[in-house]
Amino acid sequence: MTHAGFAAIIGAPNAGKSTLTNRLVGAKVSIVTQKVQTTRFPVRGVAMEGDAQIVLVDTPGIFQPRRRLDRAMIRAAWGGAEDADVIVHLVDSVAELAAPESGAKAADRRAAVDVESIVEGLKASGKKAILALNKIDGMKRETLLALSQRLFETGVYSEVFMISAKDGNGVDDLKARLAALMPENPWFYPAEQTADLPVRLLAAEITREKIYLRVHEELPYAAAVETTAFEERKDGSARIEQTIYVERESQRPIILGKGGQTLKWIGQKSREELITLLDRPVHLFLHVKVDERWADKREFYGDVGLDFDA
């Protein structure tokens, strides 16, 4: 007898959803950077626990939308939650505890507002979620218990787990609980598969991660990567062409760097990871293009499974 189902991980930007997804799967399926709102569309990671297969839906962060892309990302996040057998609401404990203090960072205050928005959304949906308090390292137990009690009293949670997605503390217990909640089903994917993401899209995500790892301070939330060609060559290697889109001409030199060194670093790091991922030699060619309206083009949304009309 086997079990299989979907567990959606929702939360404010930078709560650690991608880190938790990768930890539960035991392999990298979602990109992780210092920049908030890195995940733009639901990414499915496949975790195995005993006879249970947990299909983890790593959703975009839920926040106050300002533009079309924001609205599409939020709709995708709630859509992933609506269709799931289990919802995990991941909360950044550090931000949630710091937010009420005078002099709290603006990011922490925004995160707390986003948590309140998610609580209201869960109330409206009538669904219960598992509350997972993240980033608990070094925190006093009584502080965490008080935070847990305050959030639990909203009435939208069925149970609480205290975890560190980065270090793995408490994650095994959460994984075991998710496995126990999976309905009786045949497995949806082969046991060795760790992700459900087209390789062209995964390759683009890896390059986008490298961009933000290198220039996250200089480049605003204004870049996209498209895999324009993916060729399996006769010698067993893969030839990949990608276009990096930025919104303004002034952003192009940021990606290129002096003498093209930044773009060279991005390409090298992306190629190294793709070689490991695809288990074959990879020839990667990157191009930078200025398109101030890339975030308003319908074809971009369809390619990544977002609703252009959100």
N, C-alpha and C positions, 0 to 999 in steps of 0.2 A: 504494500500500500504506500503510495507516494502523496505528497502534498505540494501544492504550488499556488502562489498568489502574488499580488502586488502590494508593495508598501511604499507609500509616497512620503518623502521627506520634505517638509515645508518649513519656512522660517524667514526671518528678515535677512537682507543681504549681509554676508560676512559672518553668519552664525556658525559656519563650518559644515554646511550640508555636503559639499563635494568631498571634503576630507573624511566625513563619516561614511559616505557611500564607498569611497575607495577602501577604507578600513574594513567595512563589512564584507566587501567583495574579496579583499585580499589582493587586489590588483588595481592599477590605475585605469579608471574609466571616465573620470571627470577631471577637468583642468582645475588647478588650484593656484591662485596668485594672491598678492597682497591687496589687489584691487577689489572693491565691492562689486556686486552684480556681474561677476565673471560668467556665471552660467546663464545662457540666454534662452535655452530651450530644454525641455525634459530629456534627461539622459538616463537610459536604462542600464543598470548594472545587475549582474546575476550572481547571487550569493547562495551557497549551498550549506545546509546545516542538517546533518543526519539524512532523513528521507524527505526533507523539505527543501524546496527551491523558492527563494525569496527574490522576486524581481523588484529591485529598488529603483524608484523613480526619483532621481535627483532633479528637483525643480528649480526654476529661477527664484531669486529672492523676492519676497512680497514687500512692496514699499509704496510710497505715494507717487503715482505716475505723473509724468510731465509731458511725455511725447508718445507718438505712435508705438515705437519699439517698447517703451515701458509698459503700455497698456497690453500689448501682445504677450509680453513676458508674464505679466500678472495673470492674464487669462489662462496661459499655459500652466502656470503653477496651480491655480485652483482646479483646472481641468484634470491635472494629474491626481489631485486629492480626491475629487469626486468619483473617479473611476477605480480607486484603490480599495483593497480589502482592509488595509490598516493605514492610518495616518500617524506619522511621527512629527510632532512640532518641536523643532530644535531651537533652543533659546541660548543665546550668548549670556551666560551668567554674569560675566564681568561687566558687560554693558548694562544689563538690566539692574544690577545693584548700584552701579555708578550714576545712572541717569538722574535719580532724584536729588543728588547732592548739588549744593551750590558750586558753580564752577565746573560742572560736568562737561566733558567734551561734546561738541555738537553731534558727532557721530553716535555717541552713546545715547543722547537724547532722541535722535532719529530712530535708532534701533528699538528703544522702548516704545515709541509711538507705533512703530511697525508691528511690534508684538501685540499691542492693544488692538490694532486693526485686524490681525490674524485671529485673535480671540473672538472679536465681533463676527468675523467671517465664519468661524466654526459654529458660533451660536446660531447664525442665520441658516447654516446648512443642516443643523440638527445632528451633526456627526460628532462622535467622541474621538479624541486623539490621545496618543501616548505623549506625555511631556518628557522631553529629554533635555536636561540642563547640562550644557556643554561648557568646557573650559573651567573645570572645577579645581584644577591643580592649585594647591597651596591655599585653598579657601577653608575657612573654619566650618565645621560640620553644622553648628547651630545657625550660622548665617545662611547656609544652603537650605537647611530645613525650613527656616522662616520664609525664604524666597519660594520654595516649593509649596508651602502652605498657602501663601498669598495667591499664587497662580492657580493652584488646585481649586481654590474657593470660587473661581470664575464658573465652575461647573462644566467645562468643556473637555476635561481630561478624565481618562479612565484609570491611569496609573502614572507613576513618575520614575524615571531613571536618571541617575547622576553619572555623567560620563566625561571623558576627555577623548574626543575624536582623534586628536593629534597623537596622544601617547597610548591610546587603547584602553585606558582604565574604564571599566564598566561596560565596554562595548560588547564583550562576549555574552554578558547577561542580557543585554538588549537584543542581540542577535538570536539567542535561544528563545526569548519571548516572542519575537517576530515569527520564528519558525513554528512555534506552537500555535500561532494564530492563523497560519496558512490553511486554506480549505483543502479538502481531499480532491486532488486533481493529478493527472499525469504531468510530468515536467514539461514546461513550455520550450525549454532550450536544452541542448546537450549539456551534460554535467560539467564538461571542461570549458564551456563558453562563459566568458566573463562580462560581455557587453552586447547590447543590441544597438549598434550604431554603424551606418554605412562607412566603409573605410575612407572614402573621399571626404566625408564630413569629419571623421575622427582626425584625419591628417590636417585639415584646416584648423581644427580646435587646438591641436598640438602647437602649430605655428602661432596661433593667436596667444596661447599661454606664454610662449617665449617672448613675444612682443611686450606683453605686460610685465613679465619678469625683468626685462631689460630697461624699459622706458616708462614704467607705471607712473612716475612722478611728473615727467614732462608731457606725456601724451594723455589727454583727457579721454573720457569714455566715448571714443569716436573712431574706432577702427574695426574693420571686419576682414576676414580672410576667406577667400573662395578658392577651392581646388578646381582649376579650369581644365586640367588634363591629368589623367592617370593611366599610364600605359604599362602593361606587363610585357617586358622585353624577352626576346628569345634566349638570352643568356641567364635568365632567371631573376634579373634585377627589375626594379620598378622605376619608371621615369615620371616624376610628379611636377606639374607646373601649378603655381598658386599666385593669385593676385591679392595684394594687401591694399585695402581701400582706406583712405583717410578723407576727412571732410574739408580740409583747407590746405592750400599750397604751403603754408607755413609749417604744417605738420610733416610734410614729406622729408625735409632734412632731418627731422628727429628720428624717423625710421631708418634713413640711410646712414646717418652718422658721418663723421669726418672721414673722407676717403672711402665711404661705403662700409666702414668697419662695423657699425651697429647691425646693418642688414646682413653682413657676413656672419656675425655672431649668432643672430637669430636663425639663419639658415643652417649653420653648423649644429646648433643645439637641437633644432627640430629634426634634422636629418639623423642625428645620432639616436634620438628616441624612436624615430620611424624604423630605423634599421632593426632595433631590438623588437619593436612591436610586430613588424612584418616578417622578421627573420629572413631577410634577404638584403642585398645591396640596394641602396636608394640614391637616385640622382634627383636632387631637388632644385628647382629654379623658381626664384621669387621675383615678382615685379611689384612696384608701388604705383598706385593710381589715385589721383585726386578726384573724388566724386562727392560733392557736398550733400547730395541727396540719396546716398546709398541706403540710408535707414528708412527711406520712404518708397523703396522700390518693391513692388509686389513679389517679384521672383525671389528676392532674398528671403522673404518670410516663408514661402512655400518650400524652399530648399531645406530649411531647418525645422519645419513642422510648426511654425507659428501662424496665428490667424491675423492676416493683414488688416482685416476689418474690425479688429477688437476695439 
